[in-house]
Amino acid sequence: MQSGRLNHFIAIERLEEIRDPVTGLIKEEWTLLAKVWAEVLDITGREYFAAGAIQSEATTKIRMRYRAGLTTKDRIIHEGRELNIVNIADPTGRRERLEILTTG
């Protein structure tokens, strides 16, 4: 993987259950797993009508160095956008890099 292409800084977050120390209630919060360099490629975008308003959705491919433990329940933050992970692939099978397909 050419490090020159890894020119975007992204944050990887995971939704975790956290117990409030005062009330004892359990709430869900996004917590930071890592900040890494990645290549971000916008693949497609579309607009559609939902609930009487125009919505937009973009599909983005992210390439980064291999990182174990990522799941489709995690999310990526890139330039203020929240990207939901749809698919994670190790294209070479050698744990060198990941290709992550996201929407958001």
Summary of the structure (lengths in Angstrom):
residues: 104
radius of gyration: 16.0
end to end distance: 25.7
largest distance: 49.1
contacts: 262
relative contact order: 0.24
helix: 3%
strand: 67%
